[in-house]
């Protein structure tokens, strides 16, 4: 009986895994569809603001903006990393000082 339960559980698990894969694919497709819709709306807004823009110019502006955002994120990560390292170093120095005081 236990073997039957194990086989049933394995079968259900495989079905669940297949369902997860199908749902992930469906989610990815839905996200891609939304991204396209967002892109269309954004482009329409840009063209309404400046009727002389081309698609290439809109794309170029978006790429430039994305590059700036990525650079800002990188700077923030580096600053946070530096702050963590400094805090860790300060903690190590504090512990070293405490050990020296206890020895004296």
Secondary structure as UniProt FT lines:
FT   HELIX           2..49
FT   TURN            51..52
FT   HELIX           55..103
//
